[in-house]
Amino acid sequence: MSRKNFDLSAYLVIGPENVKGRQVVSIIEDVVEAGFSCIQIRSKVASARELIEITGQAAEVIAKAGKSEEVALLVNDRLDVILAARKAGIKVDGIHVGQGDIPVDVCRDYLGEDSIIGLTARSHEMLEYIKNADVSQIDYFGIGPLRKSTTKPDCGLGLDGRVVTRSFEEISKIAEISPIPVVVGGGVKLDDIAQLAETGVHGFFVVSAVTEAEDPKEAAADLVKSWRLHGQAFESRRRKESRK
């Protein structure tokens, strides 16, 4: 897996605080089998050792499924965890950071030219940032929230402390102006997938829609099926229009 061939279409963000007492690794196994293409390990409560262990378990699940070159494994923010995991022989494909986290150029220096680096821009300046950012070291933008998120209440906070959600119209504009792929999340549910696919973004990310579902594997499979159906239809129309 490299920064040139990764797939953002179905992206799970997961940590031990999101799984309602279930095993993180079992849900990762479910979503990999269901066709998810990207897994991000994220936790504000787990220790570094716990995160390394979870990352190792995720890498093992992906490898056992024969999908090490199809499913990207990322860690949120924790450059130290990625470096320690890699030293232990764990295959980690990259990192996701926010503008206020470790600078992208530092991540690139430590992780190498082939690693995937994703970035979330601050909500109050997202459009301007995406339009003007130096993306030479960034591989995709994560944007949102689509609606207020219970798993990350501070997602999308503006300067006034209020959550700034993203309309489908605004998401379409971001997808149009972004020079790199865009993935959308924050309160995304199955019913949103058709409209999200119409915006032209490269994929969706979810947490609770899968991790808190009664049947995580079924929920993940439904999301993948919907994205493939509506995303392919959008791409087909776009190709036809470009030929006119």
Protein Blocks (a to p, Z undefined) as FASTA:
>chain_A
ZZklccfkbccdddfklngopafklmmmmmmmnopabdcdddfkbcfklmmmmmmmmmmm
mmmnopmmmbccddehilmlmmmmmmnopacfbdcddfklccfklmmmmnojkbccdddd
dfklmmmmmmmpcfklbcbdceddfbdcfklmmgoiafkopacdddfklmmmmmmmpmbd
cddeehiafklmmmmmmnopabdcdfklmmmpmblmlmmmmmmmmmmmmmmmmmmmmmmm
mmZZ
